[in-house]
């Protein structure tokens, strides 16, 4: 089967990750890390990529890069190939080292870029290796905690973002932690991890939805429902826990909400919950049924009712799109 082309173009940002085959150790010592970073620096100096953040763990690595020429695949393939050759040569081994092509996810909004950076920084903290990101020796958080760093680390965007957030004209290393030093919520970390490893799930609406004016989310949900029959689930843009929290909060305000289903009225909340788990979270019918204690066919029938209501009932459209907007804000902005 031919490989699916990677979404890439000049100036596009990416969150990149890969790990060792069978989760084996990829970096055994400091020399391994230095070699890997030297190879990345080689591609930076060649003008292929800009490296804005990194974290090199024992079994995997994370990078936040800008694809300068639209040749990210070629640049990172060279890095992985040359590192694998060097690693094997110094251990008298052969065979693959990485488990395959690196994962990458385009980063098309500032909100996602900031949270991807925080996710990368906190990898060693989540692993219990250090108390704060700046204490980890093989991550860019340590570089940003100092006035200067390696010349191959592009600091312009991060420093500008810190100055903007702190209201200063000059970058101060002590301002990095107050700006980027809070871990992202577990729900957002799960979403980033899920999005990162998905292969060609189709169109990614996240950038559009995060910047959508009021009413545009409703239009997107109506289009999604109209095209849903026979279509696979799409790229997730929200975590199921954030959807559940928003629905619980809304029920306390709008209790007793029902919608017509033929000759009877049924509870609207379960129907909306199914729709948001499908459209925002990218869950399949089995996953939705398991989460809401429904059968697979029961989840599908509820979505069919949602399809009718999202195209015909104004109150339903307004409330459902409002819940979608609030779920997205909770996930990415904590509000």
C-alpha contacts under 8 A as a table, 3 or more apart, distances in Angstrom:
res1	aa1	res2	aa2	distance
4	X	199	X	7.89
4	X	200	X	7.09
6	X	73	X	7.44
7	X	106	X	7.22
8	X	12	X	6.53
8	X	67	X	7.48
8	X	70	X	5.47
8	X	71	X	7.26
8	X	72	X	7.01
8	X	106	X	7.61
9	X	12	X	5.72
9	X	67	X	7.01
9	X	69	X	6.97
9	X	70	X	4.01
9	X	71	X	7.43
10	X	67	X	5.71
10	X	68	X	5.10
10	X	69	X	4.60
10	X	70	X	4.11
10	X	71	X	7.78
11	X	66	X	5.93
11	X	67	X	5.32
11	X	68	X	5.04
11	X	69	X	7.02
11	X	70	X	7.11
12	X	66	X	5.67
12	X	67	X	5.43
12	X	68	X	7.43
12	X	70	X	7.46
12	X	106	X	6.84
12	X	107	X	7.31
12	X	108	X	7.43
13	X	64	X	7.28
13	X	65	X	5.66
13	X	66	X	4.19
13	X	67	X	6.06
13	X	106	X	5.74
13	X	107	X	5.13
13	X	108	X	6.86
14	X	63	X	7.97
14	X	64	X	5.86
14	X	65	X	5.40
14	X	66	X	6.20
14	X	67	X	7.40
14	X	104	X	6.06
14	X	105	X	5.37
14	X	106	X	4.39
14	X	107	X	5.14
15	X	62	X	7.20
15	X	63	X	5.81
15	X	64	X	4.80
15	X	65	X	6.62
15	X	104	X	5.43
15	X	105	X	5.26
15	X	106	X	6.49
15	X	107	X	6.63
15	X	116	X	6.99
15	X	196	X	7.54
16	X	62	X	5.61
16	X	63	X	4.98
16	X	64	X	6.34
16	X	65	X	7.47
16	X	102	X	6.90
16	X	103	X	5.64
16	X	104	X	4.32
16	X	105	X	6.67
16	X	196	X	7.88
17	X	60	X	7.15
17	X	61	X	5.57
17	X	62	X	4.57
17	X	63	X	6.44
17	X	102	X	5.88
17	X	103	X	5.18
17	X	104	X	6.38
17	X	196	X	7.88
18	X	60	X	5.59
18	X	61	X	5.87
18	X	62	X	7.16
18	X	98	X	7.14
18	X	99	X	7.65
18	X	101	X	7.61
18	X	102	X	4.84
18	X	103	X	6.01
19	X	23	X	6.45
19	X	26	X	6.94
19	X	59	X	5.59
19	X	60	X	3.91
19	X	61	X	6.54
19	X	98	X	5.88
19	X	99	X	6.46
20	X	23	X	4.96
20	X	24	X	5.09
20	X	25	X	6.13
20	X	26	X	5.11
20	X	59	X	5.66
20	X	60	X	6.27
20	X	97	X	5.74
20	X	98	X	4.32
20	X	99	X	5.53
21	X	24	X	5.74
21	X	96	X	7.28
21	X	97	X	5.70
21	X	98	X	4.82
21	X	99	X	3.88
21	X	100	X	7.63
22	X	99	X	6.89
23	X	59	X	6.18
24	X	59	X	6.12
25	X	28	X	6.29
25	X	58	X	5.69
25	X	59	X	4.64
25	X	60	X	7.99
26	X	58	X	5.83
26	X	59	X	4.82
26	X	60	X	6.42
26	X	97	X	7.12
26	X	98	X	7.56
27	X	30	X	7.73
27	X	32	X	5.36
27	X	33	X	6.12
27	X	56	X	7.99
27	X	57	X	7.18
27	X	58	X	4.98
27	X	59	X	6.55
27	X	60	X	7.97
28	X	32	X	6.39
28	X	58	X	6.56
29	X	32	X	5.46
29	X	33	X	6.77
30	X	33	X	5.11
30	X	34	X	6.17
31	X	34	X	5.03
31	X	35	X	6.14
32	X	35	X	5.18
32	X	36	X	6.26
32	X	87	X	7.47
33	X	36	X	5.15
33	X	37	X	6.16
33	X	56	X	6.95
33	X	138	X	7.41
34	X	37	X	5.17
34	X	38	X	5.98
35	X	38	X	4.97
35	X	39	X	6.25
35	X	83	X	7.20
36	X	39	X	5.19
36	X	40	X	6.41
36	X	79	X	7.43
36	X	83	X	6.14
37	X	40	X	4.97
37	X	41	X	6.08
38	X	41	X	4.91
38	X	42	X	6.18
39	X	42	X	4.94
39	X	43	X	6.65
39	X	79	X	5.62
39	X	82	X	7.75
39	X	83	X	7.44
40	X	43	X	5.29
40	X	44	X	6.27
40	X	76	X	7.96
40	X	79	X	6.38
41	X	44	X	4.84
41	X	45	X	6.08
41	X	152	X	5.40
42	X	45	X	5.24
42	X	46	X	6.20
43	X	46	X	4.86
43	X	47	X	6.42
43	X	48	X	5.64
43	X	49	X	6.40
43	X	75	X	6.33
43	X	79	X	7.81
44	X	47	X	5.25
44	X	48	X	5.87
44	X	49	X	5.11
44	X	50	X	5.68
44	X	51	X	7.09
44	X	152	X	6.28
45	X	48	X	7.68
45	X	152	X	7.18
47	X	50	X	7.62
47	X	68	X	6.76
47	X	69	X	7.61
48	X	67	X	6.53
48	X	68	X	5.45
48	X	69	X	5.73
48	X	70	X	7.83
48	X	71	X	6.59
48	X	72	X	7.08
48	X	75	X	6.41
49	X	65	X	6.50
49	X	66	X	5.64
49	X	67	X	4.80
49	X	68	X	5.07
49	X	69	X	7.36
49	X	72	X	6.99
49	X	75	X	7.58
50	X	65	X	5.43
50	X	66	X	5.01
50	X	67	X	6.63
50	X	68	X	6.74
50	X	152	X	7.84
50	X	153	X	7.39
50	X	154	X	6.19
51	X	54	X	7.53
51	X	63	X	7.21
51	X	64	X	6.25
51	X	65	X	4.60
51	X	66	X	6.66
51	X	152	X	7.06
51	X	153	X	5.43
51	X	154	X	5.70
52	X	63	X	7.68
52	X	64	X	5.55
52	X	65	X	5.67
52	X	66	X	7.64
52	X	153	X	5.81
52	X	154	X	5.01
52	X	155	X	6.22
52	X	157	X	7.77
52	X	158	X	7.48
53	X	63	X	5.70
53	X	64	X	4.95
53	X	65	X	7.14
53	X	117	X	6.71
53	X	120	X	7.55
53	X	139	X	7.57
53	X	140	X	5.30
53	X	141	X	7.71
53	X	153	X	7.45
54	X	61	X	7.44
54	X	62	X	5.56
54	X	63	X	4.38
54	X	64	X	6.27
54	X	120	X	6.71
54	X	121	X	7.59
54	X	138	X	7.98
54	X	139	X	5.44
54	X	140	X	5.30
55	X	61	X	5.72
55	X	62	X	5.26
55	X	63	X	6.61
55	X	120	X	6.15
55	X	121	X	6.67
55	X	123	X	7.37
55	X	138	X	5.96
55	X	139	X	4.19
55	X	140	X	6.50
56	X	60	X	6.49
56	X	61	X	4.45
56	X	62	X	6.53
56	X	138	X	5.56
56	X	139	X	6.30
57	X	60	X	5.28
57	X	61	X	5.59
57	X	124	X	7.27
57	X	138	X	7.47
58	X	61	X	8.00
62	X	120	X	6.18
63	X	120	X	7.38
64	X	116	X	7.63
64	X	117	X	6.93
67	X	70	X	5.36
67	X	71	X	6.67
67	X	72	X	5.62
68	X	71	X	7.61
69	X	72	X	7.70
71	X	74	X	5.51
71	X	75	X	6.27
72	X	75	X	5.15
72	X	76	X	6.07
73	X	76	X	5.45
73	X	77	X	5.85
74	X	77	X	5.11
74	X	78	X	6.28
75	X	78	X	5.40
75	X	79	X	6.52
76	X	79	X	4.93
76	X	80	X	6.13
76	X	102	X	7.88
77	X	80	X	5.25
77	X	81	X	6.00
77	X	101	X	7.83
78	X	81	X	5.13
78	X	82	X	6.00
79	X	82	X	5.40
79	X	83	X	6.02
80	X	83	X	5.15
80	X	84	X	6.02
80	X	98	X	7.67
81	X	84	X	5.20
81	X	85	X	6.26
82	X	85	X	5.12
82	X	86	X	6.20
83	X	86	X	5.11
83	X	87	X	6.02
84	X	87	X	5.06
84	X	88	X	6.04
84	X	96	X	7.20
84	X	97	X	5.83
84	X	98	X	7.69
85	X	88	X	5.26
85	X	89	X	6.01
86	X	89	X	5.14
86	X	90	X	6.21
87	X	90	X	5.40
87	X	91	X	6.38
88	X	91	X	5.18
88	X	92	X	5.74
88	X	93	X	4.81
88	X	94	X	5.58
88	X	95	X	7.85
89	X	92	X	5.25
89	X	93	X	6.61
89	X	94	X	7.85
90	X	93	X	7.97
96	X	99	X	7.28
98	X	101	X	7.88
103	X	196	X	6.33
103	X	197	X	5.99
104	X	196	X	6.06
104	X	197	X	7.60
105	X	195	X	7.09
105	X	196	X	5.36
107	X	110	X	7.99
107	X	112	X	6.30
107	X	113	X	5.90
108	X	112	X	7.21
108	X	113	X	7.49
108	X	207	X	6.10
109	X	112	X	5.36
109	X	113	X	6.21
109	X	207	X	5.78
110	X	113	X	4.93
110	X	114	X	6.08
111	X	114	X	5.38
111	X	115	X	6.33
111	X	332	X	6.87
111	X	333	X	7.87
112	X	115	X	5.16
112	X	116	X	5.89
112	X	332	X	7.50
113	X	116	X	5.06
113	X	117	X	6.19
114	X	117	X	5.21
114	X	118	X	6.38
114	X	180	X	7.85
115	X	118	X	4.98
115	X	119	X	6.02
115	X	184	X	6.83
115	X	332	X	7.72
116	X	119	X	4.94
116	X	120	X	6.17
116	X	192	X	7.37
117	X	120	X	5.10
117	X	121	X	6.15
117	X	180	X	7.85
118	X	121	X	5.05
118	X	122	X	6.18
118	X	180	X	5.98
118	X	181	X	7.24
118	X	182	X	7.43
118	X	183	X	6.40
118	X	184	X	6.60
119	X	122	X	5.41
119	X	123	X	6.52
119	X	183	X	7.12
119	X	184	X	6.55
119	X	189	X	6.63
120	X	123	X	5.59
121	X	124	X	7.39
121	X	133	X	5.56
121	X	139	X	6.87
121	X	140	X	7.31
121	X	141	X	6.04
122	X	125	X	5.00
122	X	126	X	6.10
122	X	132	X	7.58
122	X	133	X	5.73
122	X	183	X	6.38
123	X	126	X	5.28
123	X	127	X	6.27
124	X	127	X	4.90
124	X	128	X	6.31
124	X	129	X	5.35
124	X	130	X	6.23
124	X	133	X	6.89
124	X	136	X	6.87
125	X	128	X	5.12
125	X	129	X	5.82
125	X	130	X	5.24
125	X	131	X	5.84
125	X	132	X	6.12
125	X	133	X	6.35
126	X	129	X	7.70
128	X	131	X	7.33
129	X	136	X	7.69
130	X	133	X	6.95
130	X	135	X	6.17
130	X	136	X	6.24
131	X	135	X	7.19
132	X	135	X	5.73
132	X	136	X	7.50
132	X	181	X	7.92
133	X	136	X	5.61
133	X	139	X	7.52
133	X	141	X	5.76
133	X	142	X	6.93
133	X	181	X	7.60
134	X	137	X	7.66
134	X	139	X	7.66
134	X	140	X	7.98
134	X	141	X	4.91
134	X	142	X	4.12
134	X	143	X	7.77
134	X	145	X	6.42
135	X	142	X	6.37
136	X	139	X	5.98
136	X	141	X	7.78
136	X	142	X	6.58
137	X	142	X	6.54
138	X	142	X	7.75
139	X	142	X	5.98
139	X	143	X	7.38
140	X	143	X	4.95
140	X	144	X	6.33
141	X	144	X	5.16
141	X	145	X	6.29
142	X	145	X	5.13
142	X	146	X	7.07
143	X	146	X	5.57
143	X	148	X	7.11
143	X	149	X	5.28
143	X	150	X	7.76
144	X	147	X	7.13
144	X	148	X	7.54
144	X	149	X	7.23
144	X	155	X	7.95
144	X	173	X	6.08
144	X	176	X	6.66
145	X	173	X	4.70
145	X	174	X	6.44
145	X	176	X	6.54
145	X	177	X	7.81
146	X	149	X	6.93
146	X	173	X	5.35
147	X	172	X	7.17
147	X	173	X	5.90
149	X	153	X	7.03
150	X	153	X	5.66
151	X	154	X	7.39
154	X	157	X	7.60
155	X	158	X	5.50
155	X	159	X	5.89
156	X	159	X	5.32
156	X	160	X	6.02
157	X	160	X	5.12
157	X	161	X	6.08
158	X	161	X	5.11
158	X	162	X	6.20
159	X	162	X	5.11
159	X	163	X	6.17
159	X	171	X	5.79
160	X	163	X	5.10
160	X	164	X	6.09
160	X	171	X	7.52
161	X	164	X	5.06
161	X	165	X	6.09
162	X	165	X	5.12
162	X	166	X	5.97
162	X	171	X	7.06
162	X	175	X	6.74
162	X	176	X	6.30
162	X	179	X	6.02
163	X	166	X	5.17
163	X	167	X	5.58
163	X	168	X	4.83
163	X	169	X	6.04
163	X	170	X	6.56
163	X	171	X	5.88
164	X	167	X	5.19
164	X	168	X	6.68
165	X	179	X	6.70
166	X	175	X	7.17
166	X	179	X	7.44
168	X	171	X	7.18
171	X	175	X	7.60
172	X	175	X	5.53
172	X	176	X	7.42
173	X	176	X	5.61
174	X	177	X	6.61
174	X	178	X	7.79
175	X	178	X	5.51
175	X	179	X	6.36
176	X	179	X	5.24
176	X	180	X	5.94
176	X	181	X	6.98
177	X	180	X	5.20
177	X	181	X	4.03
177	X	182	X	7.56
178	X	181	X	5.46
178	X	182	X	7.49
179	X	182	X	7.75
184	X	188	X	6.46
184	X	189	X	6.50
185	X	188	X	5.41
185	X	189	X	6.37
186	X	189	X	5.01
186	X	190	X	6.22
187	X	190	X	5.19
187	X	191	X	6.35
187	X	239	X	5.74
187	X	240	X	7.92
187	X	241	X	6.53
187	X	242	X	7.06
187	X	331	X	7.09
188	X	191	X	4.95
188	X	192	X	6.18
188	X	238	X	7.73
188	X	239	X	6.64
188	X	331	X	5.88
188	X	332	X	6.94
189	X	192	X	5.19
189	X	193	X	6.22
190	X	193	X	5.12
190	X	194	X	6.10
190	X	239	X	7.27
191	X	194	X	5.09
191	X	195	X	6.09
191	X	236	X	7.36
191	X	237	X	7.40
191	X	238	X	6.55
191	X	239	X	5.67
192	X	195	X	5.23
192	X	196	X	6.02
193	X	196	X	5.16
193	X	197	X	6.67
194	X	197	X	5.78
194	X	198	X	6.56
194	X	236	X	7.86
195	X	198	X	5.55
195	X	235	X	6.93
195	X	236	X	6.70
198	X	201	X	6.49
198	X	235	X	7.92
201	X	204	X	7.93
201	X	233	X	7.58
201	X	234	X	5.44
201	X	235	X	5.50
202	X	234	X	6.11
202	X	235	X	6.75
203	X	234	X	7.10
203	X	235	X	7.00
204	X	207	X	7.66
204	X	234	X	7.54
204	X	235	X	5.65
205	X	208	X	5.38
205	X	209	X	6.11
205	X	235	X	7.72
205	X	237	X	7.54
206	X	209	X	5.13
206	X	210	X	6.01
206	X	237	X	5.67
207	X	210	X	5.40
207	X	211	X	6.35
208	X	211	X	5.46
208	X	212	X	5.72
209	X	212	X	4.90
209	X	216	X	7.76
209	X	217	X	6.33
210	X	328	X	7.15
210	X	329	X	7.87
212	X	215	X	7.88
212	X	216	X	5.66
212	X	217	X	6.51
213	X	216	X	5.66
213	X	217	X	7.61
214	X	217	X	6.84
215	X	218	X	5.19
215	X	219	X	6.42
215	X	321	X	7.75
216	X	219	X	4.99
216	X	220	X	6.21
217	X	220	X	5.03
217	X	221	X	6.20
217	X	321	X	5.91
217	X	324	X	7.50
217	X	325	X	7.07
218	X	221	X	5.13
218	X	222	X	6.18
218	X	317	X	6.43
218	X	318	X	7.24
218	X	320	X	7.78
218	X	321	X	4.96
219	X	222	X	5.11
219	X	223	X	6.25
220	X	223	X	5.14
220	X	224	X	6.05
221	X	224	X	4.90
221	X	225	X	6.08
221	X	279	X	7.50
221	X	310	X	7.64
221	X	321	X	7.38
222	X	225	X	5.18
222	X	226	X	6.14
222	X	307	X	7.74
222	X	310	X	5.98
222	X	311	X	6.14
223	X	226	X	5.08
223	X	227	X	6.28
224	X	227	X	5.35
224	X	228	X	5.89
224	X	279	X	7.21
225	X	228	X	5.03
225	X	229	X	7.96
225	X	306	X	7.81
225	X	307	X	5.26
225	X	310	X	7.60
226	X	229	X	7.55
226	X	307	X	6.82
227	X	231	X	6.92
228	X	231	X	5.22
228	X	232	X	7.79
233	X	278	X	6.95
233	X	279	X	7.38
233	X	282	X	5.22
233	X	283	X	6.79
233	X	284	X	6.58
234	X	279	X	7.33
234	X	282	X	5.50
235	X	281	X	7.66
235	X	282	X	6.00
236	X	239	X	7.61
236	X	279	X	7.63
236	X	280	X	5.59
236	X	281	X	4.42
236	X	282	X	4.67
237	X	280	X	5.37
237	X	281	X	5.94
237	X	282	X	7.83
237	X	328	X	7.47
238	X	242	X	7.12
238	X	243	X	7.47
238	X	280	X	5.51
238	X	281	X	5.17
238	X	327	X	7.04
238	X	328	X	5.97
238	X	331	X	6.24
239	X	242	X	5.53
239	X	243	X	6.71
239	X	280	X	7.87
239	X	281	X	5.75
239	X	331	X	6.87
240	X	243	X	5.10
240	X	244	X	6.20
240	X	277	X	6.25
240	X	281	X	6.04
241	X	244	X	5.02
241	X	245	X	6.17
242	X	245	X	5.11
242	X	246	X	6.31
242	X	327	X	5.65
242	X	328	X	7.90
242	X	330	X	6.38
242	X	331	X	6.02
243	X	246	X	5.27
243	X	247	X	6.23
243	X	273	X	7.57
243	X	276	X	7.12
243	X	277	X	7.41
243	X	323	X	7.83
243	X	324	X	7.66
243	X	327	X	5.23
244	X	247	X	5.14
244	X	248	X	6.16
244	X	273	X	7.52
245	X	248	X	5.17
245	X	249	X	6.26
246	X	249	X	5.06
246	X	250	X	6.10
246	X	323	X	6.62
246	X	326	X	6.84
246	X	327	X	6.00
247	X	250	X	5.00
247	X	251	X	6.09
247	X	269	X	7.50
247	X	273	X	7.34
247	X	323	X	7.11
248	X	251	X	5.26
248	X	252	X	6.72
249	X	252	X	5.51
249	X	253	X	7.03
250	X	253	X	5.17
250	X	254	X	5.97
250	X	255	X	7.82
250	X	323	X	7.90
251	X	254	X	5.06
251	X	255	X	4.86
251	X	256	X	7.94
251	X	269	X	7.75
252	X	255	X	5.79
254	X	257	X	6.31
256	X	267	X	7.45
257	X	267	X	6.27
257	X	268	X	5.77
257	X	269	X	7.17
258	X	265	X	5.95
258	X	266	X	5.28
258	X	267	X	4.51
258	X	268	X	4.74
258	X	269	X	7.81
259	X	265	X	5.38
259	X	266	X	5.55
259	X	267	X	6.46
259	X	268	X	5.55
260	X	263	X	7.21
260	X	264	X	5.90
260	X	265	X	4.40
260	X	266	X	6.28
261	X	264	X	5.43
261	X	265	X	5.61
261	X	266	X	6.39
261	X	305	X	7.19
262	X	265	X	7.74
267	X	270	X	6.47
267	X	271	X	7.30
268	X	271	X	5.24
268	X	272	X	6.20
269	X	272	X	5.15
269	X	273	X	6.01
270	X	273	X	5.01
270	X	274	X	6.22
270	X	302	X	7.83
271	X	274	X	5.26
271	X	275	X	6.37
271	X	302	X	5.26
271	X	303	X	6.54
271	X	305	X	7.41
271	X	306	X	6.29
272	X	275	X	5.01
272	X	276	X	6.16
272	X	306	X	6.95
272	X	320	X	6.51
273	X	276	X	5.30
273	X	277	X	6.14
274	X	277	X	5.26
274	X	278	X	6.20
274	X	288	X	6.59
274	X	299	X	6.52
274	X	302	X	6.91
274	X	303	X	6.40
275	X	278	X	5.15
275	X	279	X	5.96
275	X	302	X	7.99
275	X	303	X	5.80
275	X	306	X	6.69
276	X	279	X	5.13
276	X	280	X	5.20
276	X	281	X	6.76
276	X	324	X	6.91
277	X	280	X	5.72
277	X	281	X	4.81
277	X	282	X	6.42
277	X	283	X	5.88
277	X	288	X	6.71
278	X	281	X	5.73
278	X	282	X	4.98
278	X	283	X	5.06
278	X	284	X	6.57
278	X	285	X	7.76
278	X	288	X	7.45
279	X	282	X	5.74
279	X	283	X	7.88
280	X	324	X	7.55
283	X	287	X	5.79
283	X	288	X	6.12
284	X	287	X	5.33
284	X	288	X	6.19
285	X	288	X	5.08
285	X	289	X	6.00
285	X	296	X	5.25
285	X	297	X	7.65
285	X	299	X	6.04
285	X	300	X	6.45
286	X	289	X	5.09
286	X	290	X	6.16
286	X	295	X	7.44
286	X	296	X	5.05
287	X	290	X	5.16
287	X	291	X	6.18
288	X	291	X	5.15
288	X	292	X	6.12
288	X	294	X	7.55
288	X	296	X	7.60
288	X	299	X	6.70
289	X	292	X	5.27
289	X	293	X	5.43
289	X	294	X	4.17
289	X	295	X	5.20
289	X	296	X	5.34
289	X	298	X	7.48
289	X	299	X	5.75
290	X	293	X	5.21
290	X	294	X	6.33
290	X	295	X	7.53
291	X	294	X	7.75
294	X	298	X	5.83
294	X	299	X	6.12
295	X	298	X	4.89
295	X	299	X	6.25
296	X	299	X	5.28
296	X	300	X	6.42
297	X	300	X	5.02
297	X	301	X	6.17
298	X	301	X	5.12
298	X	302	X	6.30
299	X	302	X	5.21
299	X	303	X	6.38
300	X	303	X	5.10
300	X	304	X	6.31
301	X	304	X	5.01
301	X	305	X	6.52
302	X	305	X	5.18
302	X	306	X	6.30
303	X	306	X	4.76
303	X	307	X	6.19
304	X	307	X	5.05
304	X	308	X	6.70
305	X	308	X	5.27
305	X	309	X	6.31
306	X	309	X	5.10
306	X	310	X	5.84
307	X	310	X	5.49
307	X	311	X	6.58
308	X	311	X	5.57
308	X	312	X	6.23
309	X	312	X	5.08
309	X	313	X	5.14
309	X	316	X	6.38
309	X	317	X	7.33
310	X	313	X	6.23
310	X	314	X	7.75
310	X	316	X	6.28
310	X	317	X	5.14
311	X	317	X	7.45
313	X	316	X	5.32
313	X	317	X	6.26
314	X	317	X	5.07
314	X	318	X	6.22
315	X	318	X	5.20
315	X	319	X	6.17
316	X	319	X	5.35
316	X	320	X	5.89
317	X	320	X	5.36
317	X	321	X	6.01
318	X	321	X	5.44
318	X	322	X	6.01
319	X	322	X	5.04
319	X	323	X	6.21
320	X	323	X	5.15
320	X	324	X	6.29
321	X	324	X	4.91
321	X	325	X	6.18
322	X	325	X	5.14
322	X	326	X	6.19
323	X	326	X	5.11
323	X	327	X	6.00
324	X	327	X	5.11
324	X	328	X	6.29
325	X	328	X	5.23
325	X	329	X	6.30
326	X	329	X	5.06
326	X	330	X	6.07
326	X	335	X	7.64
327	X	330	X	5.11
327	X	331	X	6.17
328	X	331	X	5.12
328	X	332	X	6.20
328	X	333	X	7.94
329	X	332	X	5.38
329	X	333	X	5.12
329	X	334	X	6.37
329	X	335	X	5.56
330	X	333	X	5.55
330	X	334	X	4.35
330	X	335	X	4.52
331	X	334	X	5.90
331	X	335	X	7.80
